[in-house]
Every structure is written in structure tokens, then in C-alpha cells.
Amino acid sequence: MDDIEAIRKLKARYFRTMDTKDWEGMRQVFTDDVTVDTSEAGGSIVSGAENFIAFLQDTLRGAVTVHHGHMPELDLTSPTTANGIWALNDVVIWPTGVRLNGYGHYHETYEKVSDVWRIKSSKLTRLHMDLTAPQAD
């Protein structure tokens, strides 16, 4: 498999493990020292894979999520590093009934560690968000 295809599969695994709440599987997509920046999307900056997984577990507890990544722009910058941008559409429905439908991009860097590609950094930017309150009965 070539490196570009390996990175595509890595990001697909990221989306799948998030939506299925497979936190152990998701942990494997990141370098140990990953930095995830969601500050432009209303979140924060989290450093370290364990910290990010804990953040997601807390933020998404009980939520149903659907993430779709599209149209990757991937560039190898060395035999062991790469950059990428992914178009994103995500839906998050929390147990309270609050629903988010978001559109934006992931801006990422990747690192090949022991012949396996991992996400080194990820920054989420939003173009638009629909946030709706639960419907009254």
C-alpha cells in the first residue's frame, strides 16, 4: 500500500472509531504527543493522545455521532511526514436532544512511526454550524 492510501485509511479509522466509541482503537490513530486544536470550533487545545481520548469520552458521553471526511488534499513532506486537509461534515446528537450539524475542515500533520502512519496534529476549523435545541413534545 502506498503512503497516501495508508493516510486515507488512517483517517477513515479515525472517523469510524469516533462514531463507534472504540476509544482503544482511536488511541492507535495518534502519536503519543498529538496536539488537537478545536479552539476555532468552540473547543480547546488538547496535548497528548491519552488526554485527547479522555476529552472525547467526556464530551461525547451518551452522544450519537456521524462523521464524514471528504476530498483529502494530502502531501508527503518526507518519507515519514505528511500534511493534509479534509472537508468535514459531522452530526452530534447529545442525550439532551441538542443536535449539532457542522461543516468545516481538518488541517492535519502525520508522522510515520515504526512504519505505521499516525496523526501528529489536527486542527478543526468550522465554516458553518447548525445547533438546534431538542423539540418540545
C-alpha positions in Angstrom: 0.0 0.0 0.0 1.3 3.4 -0.8 1.7 6.1 1.9 -1.2 8.3 0.6 -3.6 5.4 0.7 -2.3 4.5 4.2 -3.1 8.0 5.4 -6.6 7.8 3.8 -7.2 4.6 5.7 -5.9 6.1 8.9 -8.4 9.0 8.7 -11.2 6.6 7.9 -10.3 4.6 11.0 -10.4 7.9 13.0 -13.9 8.6 11.9 -15.1 5.0 12.4 -13.6 4.7 15.9 -15.0 8.0 17.0 -18.5 7.2 15.8 -18.5 3.7 17.3 -16.8 5.0 20.5 -14.0 2.5 20.1 -11.6 4.5 22.3 -8.8 1.9 22.3 -8.9 1.8 18.5 -9.0 5.5 18.3 -6.0 5.8 20.5 -4.0 3.9 17.9 -4.5 6.6 15.2 -2.5 9.2 17.1 1.2 9.8 18.0 1.7 9.9 21.8 2.3 13.6 21.7 -0.5 14.6 19.3 -1.9 18.1 19.6 -5.6 18.6 18.7 -6.8 22.2 18.3 -10.6 22.7 18.3 -10.4 26.3 19.6 -11.7 27.8 16.3 -14.7 25.5 16.6 -15.6 26.5 20.1 -13.4 23.9 21.9 -9.9 23.9 23.2 -6.3 22.7 22.5 -5.5 19.3 23.9 -2.0 17.8 24.0 -1.3 14.2 24.3 -3.2 11.2 23.0 -4.4 10.0 26.4 -5.7 13.5 27.2 -7.5 13.8 23.9 -9.2 10.4 24.3 -10.3 11.4 27.8 -11.6 14.7 26.5 -13.6 12.9 23.8 -15.0 10.4 26.2 -16.3 13.2 28.4 -17.6 15.4 25.6 -19.3 12.7 23.7 -20.6 10.6 26.6 -24.0 9.2 25.5 -24.0 11.1 22.2 -24.6 9.7 18.8 -22.1 10.9 16.2 -21.7 10.7 12.5 -18.5 12.0 10.9 -17.8 12.1 7.2 -14.4 13.2 5.8 -14.2 14.1 2.1 -11.9 15.3 -0.6 -8.5 14.8 1.1 -5.6 17.0 0.0 -2.6 15.0 1.1 1.1 15.9 0.6 4.1 13.8 1.6 6.7 16.2 3.0 9.3 13.5 3.7 9.5 9.7 3.9 8.0 9.9 7.4 5.9 13.1 7.4 2.9 14.4 5.6 0.3 17.2 5.7 -3.4 17.0 4.9 -6.7 18.9 4.7 -10.0 17.1 4.8 -13.5 18.5 4.2 -15.8 17.5 7.1 -19.5 17.1 7.8 -20.4 16.0 11.3 -23.6 15.4 13.2 -23.6 15.1 17.0 -26.8 14.4 19.0 -26.4 14.6 22.7 -28.6 12.7 25.2 -30.4 16.0 26.0 -31.6 16.2 22.4 -29.3 19.1 21.5 -28.1 18.5 17.9 -25.0 19.9 16.1 -24.7 19.7 12.3 -21.3 21.1 11.4 -19.3 21.8 8.2 -15.6 22.6 8.0 -12.1 21.2 7.6 -9.5 19.2 9.4 -5.9 20.6 8.9 -3.5 17.8 9.9 0.0 16.6 10.0 1.0 12.9 10.0 4.1 11.0 11.1 5.2 7.5 10.2 6.2 5.7 13.4 7.6 2.2 13.1 6.2 2.0 9.6 2.7 3.0 10.7 1.1 6.4 9.9 -0.3 8.3 12.8 -2.0 11.7 13.2 0.6 14.1 14.8 -1.6 17.2 14.9 -5.1 18.1 14.0 -6.9 21.5 13.8 -10.6 21.7 13.3 -12.0 24.8 11.6 -15.7 25.4 11.0 -17.4 27.1 8.0 -20.9 26.7 9.4 -22.7 25.1 12.4 -26.3 24.4 13.0 -27.0 23.9 16.7 -30.6 23.0 17.5 -32.4 22.6 20.8 -34.5 19.5 21.4 -38.0 19.6 20.1 -40.8 20.0 22.7 -43.3 17.2 23.0 
